[in-house]
Amino acid sequence: MQIADIAFYGALSFIAGTLAAGFELPVVLTVSFLAAAFFVFSLILKWGPKEFLFILFLFIFGIFYYNFFFNLKESSQKIIFGENIAFSGIVSKEPQLSEKFQRLTVELRPPLAGEISILASLSPEMNYGDVIEATGEIIPSAFKNQEPISFFPEFKIIGEHQGFFIKEKLLSFKKSVIFQFKKFLPSDSAALLSGLTLGWRGDFTDEFKKEMSLSGTTHLVALSGYNITILVLVVAGAFRFWLSRRLTFWLTTAVICLFIAMVGAEASVVRAAIMGFLALVAKETGRRNSMRNAITLTAAVMVFVDPSAPFDIGFQLSFLSLIGIVYLSPAINDLLRIRSDSKSFLSWRENAVTTLSAQLAVAPVLIQVFGNFSLTSIVANVLILEFVPLTMLFGFLLAAFGWLFYYAGFVLSFLENIFLKYEIGVIKLFADWSMPVFSDANSWFLFAIYYLAIITFGVHMTKPKNIKK
């Protein structure tokens, strides 16, 4: 077996081990079953005894590493559960706002230690780096990969600016950009633009959130690898219409870095951006085979850093959408007889295929997590994503010129609002025309058949064709 193949199957085996541990499957039964499965694979793929034992070892290592990681994390915690206690801590991540509450991640200070989540009232509004004193009950999580939580404790702010200096400045810059959007645009347009460009959903109404859910467009304003991957490729497609491939690659990479900085460089965003970068590399090089190891090894490294990552919906959407874009979009191009070097205005044809590929790849996960998936969401996403690059471009220009020249900001906001009103109109239209597919108890079996059909389609459409002489 070649080194590349050993690395691929070894990385997959390690990830599978962490998943088995996360689902708390019986270790002996799981290892025995997988050993039998690996043995069958070894016969089919002609693995030698050393390769077989090495890959099985990585699976077992994944199980033990998962438990070691979270046991070590728990041992470093000093938290009193189930009692009304006083505690203090620093807000260690950007607070997440909704219409009814804010969700905080707090790093506890001595004599306690560890990280907890807090659901708090909207007032006072918290910021990254704030120091709080609180009184309330901390409840342990039912799962190892989730933080303990405290529901609506009494608290007050006793300090500010105690976070990482650079991150504080980045988040402050993000807030100032959102302020510029609100200054020049109607509230609904400003909220959507903040979501598209910065992943900020704090100004969304419950009604608009419901409309986005029904239309299948919620991912557009979520900082997951799914939407970032699509946005990266859409932006690259727009650049490619005017510029060379090399310049397109570097400009799009710069956009990724700028985006990471503007949203505060959270770990989940960095993971998502890496997925977007890999998708860009795959598109630019056209080497799908070499992407197999890049995707799998990247996943393994992310899981090693944080074994809870595979259970995160953003992580799942990231990799499924990336796999769909890398492997499924060429099959759809072949089916529709679209040449890879063909050009269309702002690359709308390529963007449509990219969006369709990602949607098909993640549909079962969306159904399972959110309970439904709209069949019309594919059309809604294609109609919106064609205009997202221009929307983001005018949004960044509005933020820049709005600070310097009020009238320039006014003119840009007029143009920007045309795109935003169109996108809001599409969301509302397809919320009314939603054709949901609901999950049930037998969904996993149906999903397995679905993915088998997708894989069969991809392999059939992309396999070398016999040329008759």
Secondary structure as GFF3:
##gff-version 3
##sequence-region A 1 469
A	DSSP	alpha_helix	3	22	.	.	.	ID=ss1
A	DSSP	alpha_helix	27	45	.	.	.	ID=ss2
A	DSSP	alpha_helix	49	75	.	.	.	ID=ss3
A	DSSP	beta_strand	84	91	.	.	.	ID=ss4
A	DSSP	beta_strand	96	97	.	.	.	ID=ss5
A	DSSP	beta_strand	102	108	.	.	.	ID=ss6
A	DSSP	beta_strand	115	120	.	.	.	ID=ss7
A	DSSP	beta_strand	131	137	.	.	.	ID=ss8
A	DSSP	beta_strand	149	151	.	.	.	ID=ss9
A	DSSP	beta_strand	154	159	.	.	.	ID=ss10
A	DSSP	alpha_helix	165	184	.	.	.	ID=ss11
A	DSSP	alpha_helix	187	198	.	.	.	ID=ss12
A	DSSP	alpha_helix	206	215	.	.	.	ID=ss13
A	DSSP	three_ten_helix	218	221	.	.	.	ID=ss14
A	DSSP	alpha_helix	225	242	.	.	.	ID=ss15
A	DSSP	alpha_helix	245	262	.	.	.	ID=ss16
A	DSSP	alpha_helix	267	285	.	.	.	ID=ss17
A	DSSP	alpha_helix	288	305	.	.	.	ID=ss18
A	DSSP	three_ten_helix	309	311	.	.	.	ID=ss19
A	DSSP	alpha_helix	313	323	.	.	.	ID=ss20
A	DSSP	pi_helix	324	328	.	.	.	ID=ss21
A	DSSP	alpha_helix	329	335	.	.	.	ID=ss22
A	DSSP	three_ten_helix	345	347	.	.	.	ID=ss23
A	DSSP	alpha_helix	348	370	.	.	.	ID=ss24
A	DSSP	beta_strand	372	374	.	.	.	ID=ss25
A	DSSP	alpha_helix	377	385	.	.	.	ID=ss26
A	DSSP	alpha_helix	388	404	.	.	.	ID=ss27
A	DSSP	alpha_helix	406	432	.	.	.	ID=ss28
A	DSSP	beta_strand	436	438	.	.	.	ID=ss29
A	DSSP	alpha_helix	443	462	.	.	.	ID=ss30
###
